[in-house]
Amino acid sequence: MSEMIRANTLLPSKRSPFTLRTADGLGLVGEVASPLGSSTGAILCLHPNPTGGGMMDSHIYRKAANRLPSMAGITVVRFNTRGTTSDAGTSEGVFDNGIGERFDVEAALTYCFDELHLTNLWVVGWSFGTDLALHYAKDPRHKGLILLSPPLKNSSEDQLTYWNADKRPLIALIPEFDDYLKPHEAIERFSVIPHIELIAVDGAKHLWVGEPSVYRVLSEIVKRVAPEKLPLPTEIADTV
């Protein structure tokens, strides 16, 4: 017997809370979800804007942590940027509209490489987190950026042009019905990065609500980090 994978499905993994220390002296709370067996790679998750409810537990990232270590052997690193609260706790400091968050991103990347010794690490940004990724995820040790629903509200053409010189892969998933940047607009805004892979997702919205949208996002992540693990299962064996 088997059962469908649902929003609350929690698959086996090792869960480890941690606290980051930023260069400007703040403590940020987070969690690593790692596979019980060997790791195929890792993702660092940069969450949506906390002023709109974004946090490390925003549903795509929570489901990634609940599923990908078991399904694909992927280690999932999540944390709350400054002033952000989730069930894991509240990070010190206050929201700084993407300015002071530079220290948060840099501390998280340093933790992934220097403390966790992760390999094949990709940075995944969602909404506000895509601006953080584009602005600050420049550590040469990660493999590339995966952008979910990029609004490009705070990313200038000069900031985007940086990634034209940096030839690491950039993948952007653009929902058909996004509230901020629709597929035809994304083609124009990202034109300064010719090597970016733009993926228009039919029927999807900015928040990727619904299991079909979740499955598509997680599959696109796995396609880059551990393509040999595709296709992802839609059911799990009943062990009872």
Buried (B, 14 or more C-beta within 10 A) or exposed (E): EEEEBEEEBEBEBEEEEBBBBBEEEBBBBBBBBBBEEEBBBBBBBBBBBBEEEBBBBBEBBBBBBBBBBBBBBBBBBBBBBBBBBBEBBBBBBEBBEBEBBBBBBBBBBBBBBEEBEBBBBBBBBBBBBBBBBBBBBBBEEBBBBBBBBBBBEBBEEEBBEBBBEEEBEBBBBBBEEBEEBBBEEBEEBBEBBEEBBBBBBEEBBBBBEEBEBBBBBBBBBBBBBBEEBEEBBEEBEEEE
